[in-house]
Amino acid sequence: MSVDFNQAIEIAKENARILLPKASSFDLEGIILNNNEYEVTLSYMIDYSDKIKDGSQDSGVGFIMAALARKREEKVFIVSINGKFKGFRNSK
């Protein structure tokens, strides 16, 4: 069974949600077919606000700190043309 671009994107997103449980708002940044493997680049939001142990959560400073704790990251997810998820790596 050979998968197309759309199926490879869905496989990458499904595995990204499992492997990156704190990630949300996945967006496709690009996809290429390279040596019988799809390289699917996804960006997503990571919320680090749970790491903020400051008592000022209800103040203006706490709001700003929480906003700064959200970060958009990007990774490349590898999917074989047979539909097998192979892993992921940092985007260059």
N, C-alpha and C positions, 0 to 999 in steps of 0.2 A: 504494500500500500504506500503510495507516494502522497505527501501532503502538499497543498499549495500555500501561497503566501499568507492568506487569511487564516488557515488552519495553524500554521506555524506561529502566527501572532497570538492566537488563542492559547496554544500550548505554552508559550513563553509566559503569558500573563497568569495562567493557572498556577504554574510552578513558582512564579515570582510572589504571588499571594501566599503560598505555602511557606516559602523559604524566607520571606521578609514580612513577618506578621505585623510589624509596626508601620509598614508602608501603605500608602493610599494614593488615590488619584493617579493611576497609571496612564501615561500617554505614550503613544508610539512616536519615536523620534526618527526611526529609519529601519530598513530591513534590506539585507542583501543575501544572495545565494553565493556561497563561496565554498568550492570543493565539496559539493554534495551536503553542505550544511547551511542552514539559515542562520544568519547573525541578526538577531532582533534586538534593536536598541530601544530600551524603555526608560523613561524618566518617571519619577514618583516622588511623593512628599513623605518625609520622615518627621515625626513629631517627637522631639527630645524633651518636651516640657515636663514629663514625668521625672526627669533627672534634676529638675530645679527643686531644691528643698528649702526655698526661701519663704519666710512667713508673710511676704508682701504680695501674695497672689491677688488680693482684692484691691490693691492700690494701683495707681497708674504705672508704677515701676514694674509690678508683677505682670501687668498686661503686656508691657513692652518686652519683658523677658520671655513671656510665653510666645509672643509673635516671633521673636528672634530664634526661638527654639525649633521652629519649623524650617526645614531645609529641603530643597529639591535636589535629588541625586539622580544619577544615570548609570545604568549597567547594560552590558551586552549579554543576551541570553542565547545559547546555542541549541538549535533544534535540528536533528538529522532530517534528511528528505523522507525518511521512513516514519517520521513523527515521534521519534524518541528524544526526550529532553536530555541534553548532554552536560549541562552546567551553565555557569555564568561567570563573567569577569568584569572588572572595572572598565569603564569606557575610557578611551585614550584621550 
